[in-house]
Protein backbone atom coordinates (compact mmCIF):
# COMPACT_ATOMS: atom_id res chain seq x y z
CA UNK A 1 0.00 0.00 0.00
CA UNK A 2 1.49 3.38 -0.95
CA UNK A 3 2.31 5.89 1.78
CA UNK A 4 -0.33 8.62 1.82
CA UNK A 5 -1.00 11.74 3.83
CA UNK A 6 -3.34 11.08 6.73
CA UNK A 7 -2.37 7.41 7.01
CA UNK A 8 0.02 5.76 9.48
CA UNK A 9 3.69 6.02 8.57
CA UNK A 10 5.40 2.65 8.02
CA UNK A 11 7.35 1.76 11.14
CA UNK A 12 11.03 0.89 10.94
CA UNK A 13 14.22 0.50 12.94
CA UNK A 14 17.53 1.57 11.40
CA UNK A 15 21.11 2.01 12.58
CA UNK A 16 22.15 5.61 13.21
CA UNK A 17 25.42 7.40 12.55
CA UNK A 18 26.33 6.70 16.21
CA UNK A 19 25.75 2.95 15.84
CA UNK A 20 22.48 2.95 17.80
CA UNK A 21 19.13 1.64 16.60
CA UNK A 22 16.47 4.28 16.00
CA UNK A 23 12.84 3.12 15.84
CA UNK A 24 10.15 5.40 14.47
CA UNK A 25 7.67 4.05 17.04
CA UNK A 26 9.91 5.34 19.86
CA UNK A 27 9.50 8.91 18.61
CA UNK A 28 5.71 9.15 19.06
CA UNK A 29 4.57 12.36 20.65
CA UNK A 30 6.84 14.55 18.54
CA UNK A 31 6.73 15.50 14.88
CA UNK A 32 9.32 13.64 12.80
CA UNK A 33 10.90 14.93 9.60
CA UNK A 34 11.97 11.82 7.70
CA UNK A 35 13.96 12.83 4.66
CA UNK A 36 15.39 10.43 2.12
CA UNK A 37 18.44 11.52 0.14
CA UNK A 38 20.64 9.68 -2.39
CA UNK A 39 24.21 9.91 -1.05
CA UNK A 40 26.38 11.47 1.64
CA UNK A 41 28.71 14.33 0.73
CA UNK A 42 27.41 14.96 -2.78
CA UNK A 43 26.43 18.47 -3.93
CA UNK A 44 22.63 18.28 -3.72
CA UNK A 45 22.59 16.18 -0.57
CA UNK A 46 25.07 18.51 1.14
CA UNK A 47 22.97 21.56 0.19
CA UNK A 48 19.89 19.87 1.60
CA UNK A 49 21.56 18.78 4.86
CA UNK A 50 23.24 22.15 5.42
CA UNK A 51 19.94 23.93 4.84
CA UNK A 52 18.45 21.97 7.73
CA UNK A 53 21.57 22.62 9.82
CA UNK A 54 21.37 26.35 9.16
CA UNK A 55 17.70 26.45 10.21
CA UNK A 56 18.24 24.09 13.14
CA UNK A 57 16.94 26.54 15.75
CA UNK A 58 13.60 26.68 13.92
CA UNK A 59 13.39 22.88 13.78
CA UNK A 60 14.09 22.72 17.52
CA UNK A 61 11.42 25.35 18.25
CA UNK A 62 8.96 23.21 16.26
CA UNK A 63 9.87 20.27 18.50
CA UNK A 64 10.77 18.19 15.45
CA UNK A 65 13.01 15.16 15.30
CA UNK A 66 14.93 15.22 11.99
CA UNK A 67 16.11 11.94 10.49
CA UNK A 68 18.08 11.79 7.24
CA UNK A 69 18.01 8.41 5.50
CA UNK A 70 20.23 7.15 2.69
CA UNK A 71 21.70 3.83 1.55
CA UNK A 72 25.13 4.85 2.90
CA UNK A 73 26.49 2.96 5.92
CA UNK A 74 27.03 4.26 9.46
CA UNK A 75 30.70 5.18 8.89
CA UNK A 76 29.85 7.25 5.82
CA UNK A 77 27.10 9.00 7.79
CA UNK A 78 29.45 9.68 10.68
CA UNK A 79 32.00 11.35 8.36
CA UNK A 80 29.32 13.38 6.56
CA UNK A 81 27.81 14.53 9.85
CA UNK A 82 31.18 15.57 11.29
CA UNK A 83 32.42 17.28 8.11
CA UNK A 84 29.36 19.55 7.91
CA UNK A 85 28.55 19.73 11.65
CA UNK A 86 25.07 18.33 11.15
CA UNK A 87 23.03 18.45 14.40
CA UNK A 88 20.53 15.73 13.45
CA UNK A 89 20.58 11.94 13.10
CA UNK A 90 21.46 10.13 9.89
CA UNK A 91 20.16 6.59 9.37
CA UNK A 92 21.68 3.79 7.28
CA UNK A 93 19.20 2.07 4.97
CA UNK A 94 21.86 0.00 3.21
CA UNK A 95 19.41 -2.56 1.81
CA UNK A 96 16.91 0.23 0.90
CA UNK A 97 14.17 -1.66 2.76
CA UNK A 98 12.78 1.50 4.36
CA UNK A 99 13.09 3.46 1.10
CA UNK A 100 11.06 0.67 -0.53
CA UNK A 101 8.43 0.83 2.23
CA UNK A 102 8.04 4.59 1.68
CA UNK A 103 8.00 4.24 -2.11
CA UNK A 104 11.15 6.31 -2.63
CA UNK A 105 13.42 3.64 -4.16
CA UNK A 106 13.05 3.87 -7.90
CA UNK A 107 14.47 4.32 -11.36
CA UNK A 108 16.65 7.36 -11.93
CA UNK A 109 18.52 8.70 -14.92
CA UNK A 110 21.83 10.58 -14.80
CA UNK A 111 24.22 11.32 -17.65
CA UNK A 112 22.19 9.12 -19.97
CA UNK A 113 22.35 6.09 -17.67
CA UNK A 114 19.40 4.53 -15.88
CA UNK A 115 19.84 3.02 -12.42
CA UNK A 116 17.94 2.38 -9.19
CA UNK A 117 18.33 4.79 -6.30
CA UNK A 118 16.67 7.05 -3.74
CA UNK A 119 14.13 9.50 -5.11
CA UNK A 120 14.70 12.59 -2.95
CA UNK A 121 11.56 12.80 -0.77
CA UNK A 122 10.49 13.96 2.68
CA UNK A 123 7.73 12.81 5.00
CA UNK A 124 6.51 14.93 7.90
CA UNK A 125 5.04 12.55 10.48
CA UNK A 126 2.84 13.89 13.26
CA UNK A 127 3.10 12.97 16.93
CA UNK A 128 0.50 10.23 16.47
CA UNK A 129 2.61 8.50 13.82
CA UNK A 130 0.54 9.59 10.82
CA UNK A 131 1.95 11.10 7.64
CA UNK A 132 1.00 14.78 7.76
CA UNK A 133 2.80 15.91 4.61
CA UNK A 134 4.74 14.37 1.73
CA UNK A 135 7.28 16.23 -0.41
CA UNK A 136 8.43 14.44 -3.58
CA UNK A 137 11.07 15.60 -6.07
CA UNK A 138 12.51 17.80 -3.33
CA UNK A 139 14.67 20.74 -4.39
CA UNK A 140 17.61 20.74 -1.94
CA UNK A 141 17.95 24.53 -1.62
CA UNK A 142 14.24 25.00 -0.79
CA UNK A 143 13.80 21.94 1.40
CA UNK A 144 14.27 23.36 4.90
CA UNK A 145 11.86 26.26 4.35
CA UNK A 146 9.17 23.98 2.90
CA UNK A 147 9.41 21.54 5.79
CA UNK A 148 9.38 24.30 8.40
CA UNK A 149 6.25 25.71 6.79
CA UNK A 150 4.62 22.27 7.00
CA UNK A 151 5.61 22.08 10.68
CA UNK A 152 3.89 25.41 11.25
CA UNK A 153 7.07 27.27 12.14
C-alpha positions as CSV (number, residue, x, y, z in Angstrom):
1,X,0.0,0.0,0.0
2,X,1.5,3.4,-1.0
3,X,2.3,5.9,1.8
4,X,-0.3,8.6,1.8
5,X,-1.0,11.7,3.8
6,X,-3.3,11.1,6.7
7,X,-2.4,7.4,7.0
8,X,0.0,5.8,9.5
9,X,3.7,6.0,8.6
10,X,5.4,2.6,8.0
11,X,7.4,1.8,11.1
12,X,11.0,0.9,10.9
13,X,14.2,0.5,12.9
14,X,17.5,1.6,11.4
15,X,21.1,2.0,12.6
16,X,22.2,5.6,13.2
17,X,25.4,7.4,12.6
18,X,26.3,6.7,16.2
19,X,25.8,2.9,15.8
20,X,22.5,3.0,17.8
21,X,19.1,1.6,16.6
22,X,16.5,4.3,16.0
23,X,12.8,3.1,15.8
24,X,10.1,5.4,14.5
25,X,7.7,4.1,17.0
26,X,9.9,5.3,19.9
27,X,9.5,8.9,18.6
28,X,5.7,9.2,19.1
29,X,4.6,12.4,20.7
30,X,6.8,14.6,18.5
31,X,6.7,15.5,14.9
32,X,9.3,13.6,12.8
33,X,10.9,14.9,9.6
34,X,12.0,11.8,7.7
35,X,14.0,12.8,4.7
36,X,15.4,10.4,2.1
37,X,18.4,11.5,0.1
38,X,20.6,9.7,-2.4
39,X,24.2,9.9,-1.1
40,X,26.4,11.5,1.6
41,X,28.7,14.3,0.7
42,X,27.4,15.0,-2.8
43,X,26.4,18.5,-3.9
44,X,22.6,18.3,-3.7
45,X,22.6,16.2,-0.6
46,X,25.1,18.5,1.1
47,X,23.0,21.6,0.2
48,X,19.9,19.9,1.6
49,X,21.6,18.8,4.9
50,X,23.2,22.1,5.4
51,X,19.9,23.9,4.8
52,X,18.5,22.0,7.7
53,X,21.6,22.6,9.8
54,X,21.4,26.4,9.2
55,X,17.7,26.5,10.2
56,X,18.2,24.1,13.1
57,X,16.9,26.5,15.8
58,X,13.6,26.7,13.9
59,X,13.4,22.9,13.8
60,X,14.1,22.7,17.5
61,X,11.4,25.3,18.3
62,X,9.0,23.2,16.3
63,X,9.9,20.3,18.5
64,X,10.8,18.2,15.5
65,X,13.0,15.2,15.3
66,X,14.9,15.2,12.0
67,X,16.1,11.9,10.5
68,X,18.1,11.8,7.2
69,X,18.0,8.4,5.5
70,X,20.2,7.2,2.7
71,X,21.7,3.8,1.5
72,X,25.1,4.8,2.9
73,X,26.5,3.0,5.9
74,X,27.0,4.3,9.5
75,X,30.7,5.2,8.9
76,X,29.9,7.3,5.8
77,X,27.1,9.0,7.8
78,X,29.5,9.7,10.7
79,X,32.0,11.4,8.4
80,X,29.3,13.4,6.6
81,X,27.8,14.5,9.8
82,X,31.2,15.6,11.3
83,X,32.4,17.3,8.1
84,X,29.4,19.5,7.9
85,X,28.6,19.7,11.7
86,X,25.1,18.3,11.1
87,X,23.0,18.5,14.4
88,X,20.5,15.7,13.5
89,X,20.6,11.9,13.1
90,X,21.5,10.1,9.9
91,X,20.2,6.6,9.4
92,X,21.7,3.8,7.3
93,X,19.2,2.1,5.0
94,X,21.9,0.0,3.2
95,X,19.4,-2.6,1.8
96,X,16.9,0.2,0.9
97,X,14.2,-1.7,2.8
98,X,12.8,1.5,4.4
99,X,13.1,3.5,1.1
100,X,11.1,0.7,-0.5
101,X,8.4,0.8,2.2
102,X,8.0,4.6,1.7
103,X,8.0,4.2,-2.1
104,X,11.2,6.3,-2.6
105,X,13.4,3.6,-4.2
106,X,13.0,3.9,-7.9
107,X,14.5,4.3,-11.4
108,X,16.6,7.4,-11.9
109,X,18.5,8.7,-14.9
110,X,21.8,10.6,-14.8
111,X,24.2,11.3,-17.6
112,X,22.2,9.1,-20.0
113,X,22.3,6.1,-17.7
114,X,19.4,4.5,-15.9
115,X,19.8,3.0,-12.4
116,X,17.9,2.4,-9.2
117,X,18.3,4.8,-6.3
118,X,16.7,7.1,-3.7
119,X,14.1,9.5,-5.1
120,X,14.7,12.6,-2.9
121,X,11.6,12.8,-0.8
122,X,10.5,14.0,2.7
123,X,7.7,12.8,5.0
124,X,6.5,14.9,7.9
125,X,5.0,12.6,10.5
126,X,2.8,13.9,13.3
127,X,3.1,13.0,16.9
128,X,0.5,10.2,16.5
129,X,2.6,8.5,13.8
130,X,0.5,9.6,10.8
131,X,1.9,11.1,7.6
132,X,1.0,14.8,7.8
133,X,2.8,15.9,4.6
134,X,4.7,14.4,1.7
135,X,7.3,16.2,-0.4
136,X,8.4,14.4,-3.6
137,X,11.1,15.6,-6.1
138,X,12.5,17.8,-3.3
139,X,14.7,20.7,-4.4
140,X,17.6,20.7,-1.9
141,X,17.9,24.5,-1.6
142,X,14.2,25.0,-0.8
143,X,13.8,21.9,1.4
144,X,14.3,23.4,4.9
145,X,11.9,26.3,4.3
146,X,9.2,24.0,2.9
147,X,9.4,21.5,5.8
148,X,9.4,24.3,8.4
149,X,6.2,25.7,6.8
150,X,4.6,22.3,7.0
151,X,5.6,22.1,10.7
152,X,3.9,25.4,11.3
153,X,7.1,27.3,12.1
